Amino acid sequence: MAALLTIKNLRVQFGAFPAVDGVDLRLDAGDLLAIVGESGSGKSVTMLALMGLIDAPGRVTADALEFQGRDMLRMSAAERRKIIGREIACVFQDALSSLNPSYSVGFQIGEVLRVHLGLRGAALKRRVIELLELVEIPDAARRAEAYPHQLSGGMNQRVMIAMAIACGPKLLIADEPTTALDVTIQAQIMALLLRLQAEQGMGLLLITHDLAVVAEMAEAAESARAGSNQVAVMYAGQVIETGAAPAIFEAPKHPYTAALLAAIPEHNRGAQRLAALPGIVPGALDRPVGCLLAPRCGQVQPRCQSERPALLTGVRCFFPLTRNSEHV
């Protein structure tokens, strides 16, 4: 049986700069895959490539970029439009800028239903209200007439989720879905995504920079359903560690994963300073010859500076950490 999503050797180039550099990912129906990394790691660009949203001068190549066995790279724009928004849906990170301020939220949800399912009239209005109720928006009939600026950030994010699940997608991509929301609302949105995934049997691909969010979601998903919970850590366009949650949090193998975990505030209670990884993700002009993390890694050795490691047994590192290793 074909995987829901298969990505092999995906590359996205902007000129000579590899924004995504040989990424391999797989997601099965009903599973959760979290892609984690700092801003500039290539997480969102990977998903934009999947949806055909990389414009010139960007160039996308892959050995495989398949959704349910269908080649997303070779299909026409018209064929892709039938899939994106219906079978593959995305919740973007800033709901207020993603929604159109000139139309009510009900109209915008209805537009998805009109385009992909052909709904009209009373059936359309009824389905819009059902979707708003499904994402736990109170007084749904009245809120459907509201404009984005009249709703809170959390409510607008729920509207985005309602739009995304309107056609019963098989794959839901959540790109930093809790950005700019307070902690209480973040937890509610994450719980909502997990509930909808469990009820509708969707594959859920979560993109985030926050490992704490992934750990909480994986723990909640573990107790709620039987699906697999996987994590892929990205750095500078490459997947540098993959593993099952929560095992990857308990025993990270890559120094970068360990550094991300060490920076979680809960792990710094009683410390004078929050643990931090020095430096920034390399760009087009400062890409190292060897391991891409070498200039920032506290465990760097001469080999790391001259050779680039491959992803072997789930980790891209010549000197992976063990349970007794010190974190970066």
Secondary structure, 3 states (H helix, E strand, C coil): CCCCEEEEEEEEEECCEEEEEEEEEEECCCCEEEEECCCCCCHHHHHHHHCCCCCCCEEEECCEEEECCEECCCCCHHHHHHHECCCEEEECCCHHHHCCCCCCHHHHHHHHHHHHHCCCHHHHHHHHHHHHHHCCCCCHHHHCCCCHHHCCHHHHHHHHHHHHHCCCCCEEEEECCCCCCCHHHHHHHHHHHHHHHHHHCCEEEEEECCHHHHHHHHHHHHHHCCCCEEEEEEECCEEEEEEECCHHHHCCCCHHHHHHHHCCHHHHCCCCCCCCCCCCCCCCCCCCCCCCCHHHCCCCCHHHHHCCCCCECCECCCCCCCCCCCCC
